[in-house]
Amino acid sequence: MASEEEVFAKVQEALVEALGVEEDEVTPEAKLQADLDAESIDFLDIVFRLEKAFNIKIERGELFPEDILTNTEYVTDGRVNAEGIVKLKQRMPFADLTAFEADPLVQNIGKHLTVGDLCNFVKFKLDQA
């Protein structure tokens, strides 16, 4: 099993390569979109690199559960409702959704995902394997 340091190093390398950022910019607290300028298309590259680096399979919707974010049962007027927040927390136990919960605009969920959350996701996947 990989240590936290090993997971961070590989995630950091994947982000440096996928986003063209400097290594010292990729800290656990850095937000993928707000700080590292990741765009939605970049997430495909990031997922590919993580799958390769850790020998894991990341299913579509696993990192960002689109089925919840597009479901009218959980989203009203572009905002995730309380029931949707509960579902997101169940599906994304690796992410700190506190900031998103304060302003749950669907389009902003990616803005709150940090490098640390990504590392937690990888550890979560590795633990499942």
N, C-alpha and C positions, 0 to 999 in steps of 0.2 A: 504494500500500500504506500502511496506517495505521501510524503510529509507536506505540511502546509507550505513550507518554503519551496519545495519542488513544484507543487501545483502553481504557486504564484509565479515562479520563474518561467514556467512553460506558458502560462496565460499571458504574462508580460511579453514574452517573445512573439506569441501569436498576434497580440495587439500591435506591437511595434511593426511587424511585417504587414499586417492587414491595413493599418491606418497610416503608416508612414510617420509615426510620432517618435519622439526621443524616449529612450528607456526610462529616464528620470521623470518623465511626465506620467508614466503608468504606475501610479501608486494605488494602494487598496481603496483609498477614498475618492479617487478620480471617477467622475461620472462619464460613462461611455460617450454619450451624445454631447452634453454640455461642456465637458472639459477636453475630450479627445476628438471631438467633431465626427463621431461615428454617425453614418447615415444608414437608413434601412437596408440599402444594398450591401453595405459593409458587413452587416450581421451574417449574411450568407457566407462570406469569406471567413469571418471569425469562427463560425460554426464548423466550417470545413477544416480549418486549421486546428481547432480544438479536438475534433474527431480524430484527426491524424496524430496529433501530439500525444493524446491519451488513449488511443485505440478504443474509443467509445462511439456509440451511435446516438446522435441527438435528433429525435423525431421532430418534424415540423410542429410548431405550436407548443413545444415543451419549454422553451426558454420564454416565449411570449405566448400565452394561451389565447390565441385569436378567437377560439370558439366562445370564450367568456366575453372577450372585449367586443364582440360583434352581436351578442345575444341580447335581444330587447328585454328579456327577463332580468338582465343584470345591468343594462345600460339605458339611461334615460337622458335625452337631450345631450348626448355626447359625453355624459358623465357616468362613471361606474357607481351604482347605488350600493347601499350597505350590504345587501345580500351578495352582490358581485364582489365586493371587497373580501368578504368571508371566503368565497370560492377562490379568488386570486391567492389569498394567503394559504389555502389548502394546496393549490397547484404550484405555488412558488415559495415553498418553505425556505428556500435558499436566499430570498431577497428581503431586504428591509423595506417594507412598503409604507412606512410612517409618513414620509414626505408626500408620496403619491396620494395617500389617504386624505391628507389635508386639502388637496385640490385634485380630485380624481378625474381629470379630463383624460379620456381614452388616449388621445394623441400624445399625452405627456408621459405615459408609463415608461417609455424608453429613456426619457430624460433623467429619471431617478435611478436607473440601474448603474451600479458602480462596478469597478474592477473587483472589489471584494465580493460583491454579489456573484459575479461571474466565477470567481474562485470557489465560492460556496456551492454553486451549481455543479461545477466539475467534481468537487468532493462528494456531493450528493449522488452524482452519476456513478462515480467510482465505488461508492459504498453499496450501491444497488447491484453492481456487477458481481 
